[in-house]
Amino acid sequence: MTDHLKPGEDLKLAAQRKGSFWGTLRAVAWSFFGVRKGSEYEKDVSQLNPLHVIAAGVIAAALFVLGLVLLVRWVVSSGAALS
């Protein structure tokens, strides 16, 4: 661990990582699915920008909720829920 850093410096260093946003979206998608290799997880931890992870997580959660709302509206409007 980096004990010589001041509090908050490790977050600043992590935020400077050059991981791509597409790679972050892919990692977040795998985490939503719940399947990830240990080696891939270690690679993600060392390369991904935490700010990108937060943004991708919020976007993925919003899309998930939107998808559920649309699915429920479709099922209710089709009358399949009443049968």
Backbone as XML, in Angstrom:
<?xml version="1.0"?>
<chain id="A" units="angstrom">
  <residue number="1" name="MET">
    <atom name="N" x="0.847" y="-1.174" z="0.000"/>
    <atom name="CA" x="0.000" y="0.000" z="0.000"/>
    <atom name="C" x="0.891" y="1.235" z="0.000"/>
  </residue>
  <residue number="2" name="THR">
    <atom name="N" x="0.395" y="2.358" z="-0.363"/>
    <atom name="CA" x="1.177" y="3.591" z="-0.441"/>
    <atom name="C" x="0.960" y="4.407" z="0.823"/>
  </residue>
  <residue number="3" name="ASP">
    <atom name="N" x="1.714" y="4.083" z="1.884"/>
    <atom name="CA" x="1.563" y="4.764" z="3.167"/>
    <atom name="C" x="2.218" y="6.140" z="3.190"/>
  </residue>
  <residue number="4" name="HIS">
    <atom name="N" x="3.073" y="6.434" z="2.238"/>
    <atom name="CA" x="3.768" y="7.712" z="2.225"/>
    <atom name="C" x="2.930" y="8.845" z="1.631"/>
  </residue>
  <residue number="5" name="LEU">
    <atom name="N" x="1.776" y="8.547" z="1.103"/>
    <atom name="CA" x="0.910" y="9.573" z="0.512"/>
    <atom name="C" x="0.056" y="10.236" z="1.579"/>
  </residue>
  <residue number="6" name="LYS">
    <atom name="N" x="-0.241" y="11.500" z="1.361"/>
    <atom name="CA" x="-1.158" y="12.223" z="2.239"/>
    <atom name="C" x="-2.582" y="11.741" z="1.970"/>
  </residue>
  <residue number="7" name="PRO">
    <atom name="N" x="-3.474" y="11.915" z="2.941"/>
    <atom name="CA" x="-4.867" y="11.514" z="2.709"/>
    <atom name="C" x="-5.453" y="12.242" z="1.487"/>
  </residue>
  <residue number="8" name="GLY">
    <atom name="N" x="-6.077" y="11.493" z="0.610"/>
    <atom name="CA" x="-6.678" y="12.066" z="-0.590"/>
    <atom name="C" x="-5.778" y="12.025" z="-1.807"/>
  </residue>
  <residue number="9" name="GLU">
    <atom name="N" x="-4.474" y="11.866" z="-1.615"/>
    <atom name="CA" x="-3.565" y="11.828" z="-2.766"/>
    <atom name="C" x="-3.742" y="10.558" z="-3.588"/>
  </residue>
  <residue number="10" name="ASP">
    <atom name="N" x="-4.060" y="9.452" z="-2.906"/>
    <atom name="CA" x="-4.257" y="8.214" z="-3.661"/>
    <atom name="C" x="-5.464" y="8.318" z="-4.581"/>
  </residue>
  <residue number="11" name="LEU">
    <atom name="N" x="-6.506" y="9.052" z="-4.162"/>
    <atom name="CA" x="-7.665" y="9.266" z="-5.027"/>
    <atom name="C" x="-7.290" y="10.147" z="-6.215"/>
  </residue>
  <residue number="12" name="LYS">
    <atom name="N" x="-6.462" y="11.157" z="-5.975"/>
    <atom name="CA" x="-6.019" y="12.016" z="-7.072"/>
    <atom name="C" x="-5.208" y="11.219" z="-8.089"/>
  </residue>
  <residue number="13" name="LEU">
    <atom name="N" x="-4.344" y="10.323" z="-7.591"/>
    <atom name="CA" x="-3.555" y="9.493" z="-8.503"/>
    <atom name="C" x="-4.455" y="8.530" z="-9.276"/>
  </residue>
  <residue number="14" name="ALA">
    <atom name="N" x="-5.448" y="7.973" z="-8.602"/>
    <atom name="CA" x="-6.372" y="7.047" z="-9.267"/>
    <atom name="C" x="-7.185" y="7.768" z="-10.330"/>
  </residue>
  <residue number="15" name="ALA">
    <atom name="N" x="-7.570" y="9.019" z="-10.076"/>
    <atom name="CA" x="-8.366" y="9.783" z="-11.031"/>
    <atom name="C" x="-7.557" y="10.156" z="-12.272"/>
  </residue>
  <residue number="16" name="GLN">
    <atom name="N" x="-6.244" y="10.049" z="-12.203"/>
    <atom name="CA" x="-5.396" y="10.374" z="-13.351"/>
    <atom name="C" x="-5.133" y="9.164" z="-14.243"/>
  </residue>
  <residue number="17" name="ARG">
    <atom name="N" x="-5.678" y="8.011" z="-13.886"/>
    <atom name="CA" x="-5.488" y="6.818" z="-14.720"/>
    <atom name="C" x="-6.087" y="7.046" z="-16.097"/>
  </residue>
  <residue number="18" name="LYS">
    <atom name="N" x="-5.520" y="6.409" z="-17.091"/>
    <atom name="CA" x="-5.905" y="6.646" z="-18.481"/>
    <atom name="C" x="-6.811" y="5.563" z="-19.059"/>
  </residue>
  <residue number="19" name="GLY">
    <atom name="N" x="-7.531" y="4.838" z="-18.201"/>
    <atom name="CA" x="-8.448" y="3.816" z="-18.710"/>
    <atom name="C" x="-9.512" y="4.445" z="-19.591"/>
  </residue>
  <residue number="20" name="SER">
    <atom name="N" x="-9.904" y="3.733" z="-20.641"/>
    <atom name="CA" x="-10.896" y="4.275" z="-21.562"/>
    <atom name="C" x="-12.294" y="4.168" z="-20.970"/>
  </residue>
  <residue number="21" name="PHE">
    <atom name="N" x="-13.171" y="5.061" z="-21.378"/>
    <atom name="CA" x="-14.544" y="5.035" z="-20.877"/>
    <atom name="C" x="-15.260" y="3.796" z="-21.412"/>
  </residue>
  <residue number="22" name="TRP">
    <atom name="N" x="-14.947" y="3.375" z="-22.632"/>
    <atom name="CA" x="-15.551" y="2.164" z="-23.194"/>
    <atom name="C" x="-15.162" y="0.940" z="-22.350"/>
  </residue>
  <residue number="23" name="GLY">
    <atom name="N" x="-13.904" y="0.860" z="-21.960"/>
    <atom name="CA" x="-13.456" y="-0.235" z="-21.102"/>
    <atom name="C" x="-14.150" y="-0.203" z="-19.751"/>
  </residue>
  <residue number="24" name="THR">
    <atom name="N" x="-14.391" y="0.994" z="-19.258"/>
    <atom name="CA" x="-15.102" y="1.139" z="-17.995"/>
    <atom name="C" x="-16.539" y="0.670" z="-18.136"/>
  </residue>
  <residue number="25" name="LEU">
    <atom name="N" x="-17.208" y="1.043" z="-19.229"/>
    <atom name="CA" x="-18.576" y="0.582" z="-19.463"/>
    <atom name="C" x="-18.639" y="-0.935" z="-19.551"/>
  </residue>
  <residue number="26" name="ARG">
    <atom name="N" x="-17.650" y="-1.522" z="-20.191"/>
    <atom name="CA" x="-17.606" y="-2.983" z="-20.306"/>
    <atom name="C" x="-17.428" y="-3.627" z="-18.933"/>
  </residue>
  <residue number="27" name="ALA">
    <atom name="N" x="-16.562" y="-3.076" z="-18.111"/>
    <atom name="CA" x="-16.339" y="-3.619" z="-16.769"/>
    <atom name="C" x="-17.589" y="-3.476" z="-15.897"/>
  </residue>
  <residue number="28" name="VAL">
    <atom name="N" x="-18.274" y="-2.343" z="-16.019"/>
    <atom name="CA" x="-19.500" y="-2.137" z="-15.247"/>
    <atom name="C" x="-20.592" y="-3.091" z="-15.732"/>
  </residue>
  <residue number="29" name="ALA">
    <atom name="N" x="-20.679" y="-3.309" z="-17.028"/>
    <atom name="CA" x="-21.671" y="-4.252" z="-17.556"/>
    <atom name="C" x="-21.423" y="-5.658" z="-17.017"/>
  </residue>
  <residue number="30" name="TRP">
    <atom name="N" x="-20.163" y="-6.080" z="-16.985"/>
    <atom name="CA" x="-19.844" y="-7.388" z="-16.422"/>
    <atom name="C" x="-20.189" y="-7.442" z="-14.941"/>
  </residue>
  <residue number="31" name="SER">
    <atom name="N" x="-19.989" y="-6.354" z="-14.226"/>
    <atom name="CA" x="-20.307" y="-6.355" z="-12.793"/>
    <atom name="C" x="-21.813" y="-6.430" z="-12.570"/>
  </residue>
  <residue number="32" name="PHE">
    <atom name="N" x="-22.607" y="-5.815" z="-13.446"/>
    <atom name="CA" x="-24.063" y="-5.939" z="-13.353"/>
    <atom name="C" x="-24.482" y="-7.382" z="-13.596"/>
  </residue>
  <residue number="33" name="PHE">
    <atom name="N" x="-23.794" y="-8.041" z="-14.514"/>
    <atom name="CA" x="-24.093" y="-9.437" z="-14.834"/>
    <atom name="C" x="-23.624" y="-10.361" z="-13.709"/>
  </residue>
  <residue number="34" name="GLY">
    <atom name="N" x="-22.576" y="-9.966" z="-13.004"/>
    <atom name="CA" x="-22.103" y="-10.715" z="-11.846"/>
    <atom name="C" x="-21.038" y="-11.749" z="-12.136"/>
  </residue>
  <residue number="35" name="VAL">
    <atom name="N" x="-20.427" y="-11.682" z="-13.313"/>
    <atom name="CA" x="-19.400" y="-12.652" z="-13.671"/>
    <atom name="C" x="-18.139" y="-11.887" z="-14.057"/>
  </residue>
  <residue number="36" name="ARG">
    <atom name="N" x="-17.035" y="-12.232" z="-13.409"/>
    <atom name="CA" x="-15.774" y="-11.552" z="-13.719"/>
    <atom name="C" x="-14.621" y="-12.434" z="-13.281"/>
  </residue>
  <residue number="37" name="LYS">
    <atom name="N" x="-13.627" y="-12.606" z="-14.132"/>
    <atom name="CA" x="-12.429" y="-13.352" z="-13.766"/>
    <atom name="C" x="-11.622" y="-12.543" z="-12.757"/>
  </residue>
  <residue number="38" name="GLY">
    <atom name="N" x="-10.925" y="-13.229" z="-11.884"/>
    <atom name="CA" x="-10.078" y="-12.554" z="-10.905"/>
    <atom name="C" x="-8.980" y="-11.737" z="-11.554"/>
  </residue>
  <residue number="39" name="SER">
    <atom name="N" x="-8.392" y="-12.269" z="-12.627"/>
    <atom name="CA" x="-7.316" y="-11.543" z="-13.308"/>
    <atom name="C" x="-7.854" y="-10.284" z="-13.991"/>
  </residue>
  <residue number="40" name="GLU">
    <atom name="N" x="-9.057" y="-10.376" z="-14.550"/>
    <atom name="CA" x="-9.664" y="-9.200" z="-15.181"/>
    <atom name="C" x="-10.001" y="-8.139" z="-14.141"/>
  </residue>
  <residue number="41" name="TYR">
    <atom name="N" x="-10.452" y="-8.584" z="-12.966"/>
    <atom name="CA" x="-10.755" y="-7.647" z="-11.883"/>
    <atom name="C" x="-9.495" y="-6.900" z="-11.466"/>
  </residue>
  <residue number="42" name="GLU">
    <atom name="N" x="-8.394" y="-7.607" z="-11.299"/>
    <atom name="CA" x="-7.130" y="-6.975" z="-10.909"/>
    <atom name="C" x="-6.679" y="-5.974" z="-11.971"/>
  </residue>
  <residue number="43" name="LYS">
    <atom name="N" x="-6.863" y="-6.324" z="-13.225"/>
    <atom name="CA" x="-6.506" y="-5.411" z="-14.323"/>
    <atom name="C" x="-7.366" y="-4.153" z="-14.254"/>
  </residue>
  <residue number="44" name="ASP">
    <atom name="N" x="-8.669" y="-4.325" z="-14.009"/>
    <atom name="CA" x="-9.576" y="-3.184" z="-13.898"/>
    <atom name="C" x="-9.192" y="-2.269" z="-12.748"/>
  </residue>
  <residue number="45" name="VAL">
    <atom name="N" x="-8.874" y="-2.849" z="-11.612"/>
    <atom name="CA" x="-8.529" y="-2.057" z="-10.433"/>
    <atom name="C" x="-7.298" y="-1.202" z="-10.700"/>
  </residue>
  <residue number="46" name="SER">
    <atom name="N" x="-6.370" y="-1.735" z="-11.464"/>
    <atom name="CA" x="-5.136" y="-0.987" z="-11.718"/>
    <atom name="C" x="-5.259" y="0.031" z="-12.848"/>
  </residue>
  <residue number="47" name="GLN">
    <atom name="N" x="-6.265" y="-0.117" z="-13.735"/>
    <atom name="CA" x="-6.322" y="0.740" z="-14.916"/>
    <atom name="C" x="-7.492" y="1.716" z="-14.955"/>
  </residue>
  <residue number="48" name="LEU">
    <atom name="N" x="-8.618" y="1.367" z="-14.368"/>
    <atom name="CA" x="-9.815" y="2.187" z="-14.537"/>
    <atom name="C" x="-9.802" y="3.433" z="-13.659"/>
  </residue>
  <residue number="49" name="ASN">
    <atom name="N" x="-10.334" y="4.495" z="-14.210"/>
    <atom name="CA" x="-10.480" y="5.757" z="-13.494"/>
    <atom name="C" x="-11.739" y="5.669" z="-12.630"/>
  </residue>
  <residue number="50" name="PRO">
    <atom name="N" x="-11.635" y="5.913" z="-11.319"/>
    <atom name="CA" x="-12.812" y="5.781" z="-10.454"/>
    <atom name="C" x="-13.956" y="6.718" z="-10.843"/>
  </residue>
  <residue number="51" name="LEU">
    <atom name="N" x="-13.647" y="7.871" z="-11.380"/>
    <atom name="CA" x="-14.705" y="8.795" z="-11.805"/>
    <atom name="C" x="-15.469" y="8.226" z="-12.997"/>
  </residue>
  <residue number="52" name="HIS">
    <atom name="N" x="-14.758" y="7.543" z="-13.890"/>
    <atom name="CA" x="-15.425" y="6.878" z="-15.014"/>
    <atom name="C" x="-16.312" y="5.745" z="-14.508"/>
  </residue>
  <residue number="53" name="VAL">
    <atom name="N" x="-15.854" y="5.021" z="-13.487"/>
    <atom name="CA" x="-16.635" y="3.907" z="-12.937"/>
    <atom name="C" x="-17.938" y="4.424" z="-12.335"/>
  </residue>
  <residue number="54" name="ILE">
    <atom name="N" x="-17.868" y="5.527" z="-11.607"/>
    <atom name="CA" x="-19.074" y="6.113" z="-11.005"/>
    <atom name="C" x="-20.047" y="6.553" z="-12.094"/>
  </residue>
  <residue number="55" name="ALA">
    <atom name="N" x="-19.540" y="7.260" z="-13.102"/>
    <atom name="CA" x="-20.408" y="7.733" z="-14.186"/>
    <atom name="C" x="-21.023" y="6.557" z="-14.944"/>
  </residue>
  <residue number="56" name="ALA">
    <atom name="N" x="-20.230" y="5.548" z="-15.247"/>
    <atom name="CA" x="-20.743" y="4.383" z="-15.971"/>
    <atom name="C" x="-21.762" y="3.627" z="-15.121"/>
  </residue>
  <residue number="57" name="GLY">
    <atom name="N" x="-21.546" y="3.539" z="-13.825"/>
    <atom name="CA" x="-22.500" y="2.870" z="-12.939"/>
    <atom name="C" x="-23.831" y="3.590" z="-12.884"/>
  </residue>
  <residue number="58" name="VAL">
    <atom name="N" x="-23.788" y="4.908" z="-12.815"/>
    <atom name="CA" x="-25.033" y="5.689" z="-12.788"/>
    <atom name="C" x="-25.779" y="5.538" z="-14.111"/>
  </residue>
  <residue number="59" name="ILE">
    <atom name="N" x="-25.053" y="5.606" z="-15.218"/>
    <atom name="CA" x="-25.684" y="5.443" z="-16.537"/>
    <atom name="C" x="-26.288" y="4.056" z="-16.672"/>
  </residue>
  <residue number="60" name="ALA">
    <atom name="N" x="-25.549" y="3.022" z="-16.275"/>
    <atom name="CA" x="-26.056" y="1.649" z="-16.387"/>
    <atom name="C" x="-27.272" y="1.434" z="-15.489"/>
  </residue>
  <residue number="61" name="ALA">
    <atom name="N" x="-27.248" y="1.983" z="-14.286"/>
    <atom name="CA" x="-28.400" y="1.836" z="-13.384"/>
    <atom name="C" x="-29.627" y="2.547" z="-13.952"/>
  </residue>
  <residue number="62" name="ALA">
    <atom name="N" x="-29.427" y="3.739" z="-14.520"/>
    <atom name="CA" x="-30.548" y="4.475" z="-15.107"/>
    <atom name="C" x="-31.141" y="3.705" z="-16.296"/>
  </residue>
  <residue number="63" name="LEU">
    <atom name="N" x="-30.283" y="3.132" z="-17.137"/>
    <atom name="CA" x="-30.768" y="2.342" z="-18.270"/>
    <atom name="C" x="-31.495" y="1.085" z="-17.808"/>
  </residue>
  <residue number="64" name="PHE">
    <atom name="N" x="-31.014" y="0.472" z="-16.743"/>
    <atom name="CA" x="-31.657" y="-0.716" z="-16.187"/>
    <atom name="C" x="-33.055" y="-0.385" z="-15.679"/>
  </residue>
  <residue number="65" name="VAL">
    <atom name="N" x="-33.175" y="0.700" z="-14.918"/>
    <atom name="CA" x="-34.478" y="1.109" z="-14.384"/>
    <atom name="C" x="-35.415" y="1.490" z="-15.528"/>
  </residue>
  <residue number="66" name="LEU">
    <atom name="N" x="-34.927" y="2.231" z="-16.500"/>
    <atom name="CA" x="-35.739" y="2.598" z="-17.662"/>
    <atom name="C" x="-36.233" y="1.356" z="-18.401"/>
  </residue>
  <residue number="67" name="GLY">
    <atom name="N" x="-35.357" y="0.378" z="-18.561"/>
    <atom name="CA" x="-35.747" y="-0.861" z="-19.209"/>
    <atom name="C" x="-36.839" y="-1.600" z="-18.438"/>
  </residue>
  <residue number="68" name="LEU">
    <atom name="N" x="-36.724" y="-1.624" z="-17.113"/>
    <atom name="CA" x="-37.754" y="-2.263" z="-16.302"/>
    <atom name="C" x="-39.089" y="-1.534" z="-16.399"/>
  </residue>
  <residue number="69" name="VAL">
    <atom name="N" x="-39.047" y="-0.211" z="-16.373"/>
    <atom name="CA" x="-40.279" y="0.578" z="-16.479"/>
    <atom name="C" x="-40.952" y="0.328" z="-17.823"/>
  </residue>
  <residue number="70" name="LEU">
    <atom name="N" x="-40.169" y="0.337" z="-18.898"/>
    <atom name="CA" x="-40.734" y="0.084" z="-20.223"/>
    <atom name="C" x="-41.303" y="-1.327" z="-20.334"/>
  </residue>
  <residue number="71" name="LEU">
    <atom name="N" x="-40.623" y="-2.301" z="-19.748"/>
    <atom name="CA" x="-41.120" y="-3.673" z="-19.768"/>
    <atom name="C" x="-42.452" y="-3.793" z="-19.022"/>
  </residue>
  <residue number="72" name="VAL">
    <atom name="N" x="-42.542" y="-3.182" z="-17.852"/>
    <atom name="CA" x="-43.782" y="-3.240" z="-17.074"/>
    <atom name="C" x="-44.916" y="-2.531" z="-17.806"/>
  </residue>
  <residue number="73" name="ARG">
    <atom name="N" x="-44.637" y="-1.378" z="-18.393"/>
    <atom name="CA" x="-45.680" y="-0.664" z="-19.157"/>
    <atom name="C" x="-46.167" y="-1.498" z="-20.327"/>
  </residue>
  <residue number="74" name="TRP">
    <atom name="N" x="-45.255" y="-2.184" z="-21.017"/>
    <atom name="CA" x="-45.624" y="-3.016" z="-22.156"/>
    <atom name="C" x="-46.488" y="-4.197" z="-21.712"/>
  </residue>
  <residue number="75" name="VAL">
    <atom name="N" x="-46.087" y="-4.847" z="-20.605"/>
    <atom name="CA" x="-46.849" y="-6.003" z="-20.120"/>
    <atom name="C" x="-48.251" y="-5.567" z="-19.666"/>
  </residue>
  <residue number="76" name="VAL">
    <atom name="N" x="-48.336" y="-4.451" z="-18.958"/>
    <atom name="CA" x="-49.627" y="-3.981" z="-18.479"/>
    <atom name="C" x="-50.525" y="-3.550" z="-19.641"/>
  </residue>
  <residue number="77" name="SER">
    <atom name="N" x="-49.953" y="-2.884" z="-20.618"/>
    <atom name="CA" x="-50.775" y="-2.413" z="-21.756"/>
    <atom name="C" x="-51.218" y="-3.559" z="-22.664"/>
  </residue>
  <residue number="78" name="SER">
    <atom name="N" x="-50.472" y="-4.653" z="-22.678"/>
    <atom name="CA" x="-50.842" y="-5.776" z="-23.543"/>
    <atom name="C" x="-51.947" y="-6.627" z="-22.939"/>
  </residue>
  <residue number="79" name="GLY">
    <atom name="N" x="-52.239" y="-6.435" z="-21.684"/>
    <atom name="CA" x="-53.264" y="-7.204" z="-21.033"/>
    <atom name="C" x="-52.801" y="-8.555" z="-20.533"/>
  </residue>
  <residue number="80" name="ALA">
    <atom name="N" x="-51.541" y="-8.886" z="-20.733"/>
    <atom name="CA" x="-51.032" y="-10.175" z="-20.302"/>
    <atom name="C" x="-51.002" y="-10.289" z="-18.784"/>
  </residue>
  <residue number="81" name="ALA">
    <atom name="N" x="-50.930" y="-9.160" z="-18.092"/>
    <atom name="CA" x="-50.890" y="-9.189" z="-16.634"/>
    <atom name="C" x="-52.250" y="-9.534" z="-16.043"/>
  </residue>
  <residue number="82" name="LEU">
    <atom name="N" x="-53.346" y="-9.373" z="-16.802"/>
    <atom name="CA" x="-54.676" y="-9.636" z="-16.287"/>
    <atom name="C" x="-55.089" y="-11.094" z="-16.460"/>
  </residue>
  <residue number="83" name="SER">
    <atom name="N" x="-54.418" y="-11.830" z="-17.309"/>
    <atom name="CA" x="-54.808" y="-13.228" z="-17.591"/>
    <atom name="C" x="-54.445" y="-14.151" z="-16.475"/>
  </residue>
</chain>
